[in-house]
Amino acid sequence: MMWAVFTGLLIAGIGVFVFLKPRLIWDLTEKRKSYRADEPSGFYLKATKLSGALLALAGIFVALLPFFLK
């Protein structure tokens, strides 16, 4: 049970980080692939924020799931 809670909180933490710092995620993953792009597009920022929010919600769900299945 504790491993599920810990894993869920870890996933939620990563999701919050991705939601709050989409430009850093772009710098780490996409910037080196483009020699012309100086900053991420608006669509990239919105999509990354959405995926971070969904990841955070999934992490919270995983962390709370053992308490509902008891």
Secondary structure, 3 states (H helix, E strand, C coil): CHHHHHHHHHHHHHHHHHHHCHHHHHHHHCHHHCCCCCCCCHHHHHHHHHHHHHHHHHHHHHHHHHHHHC
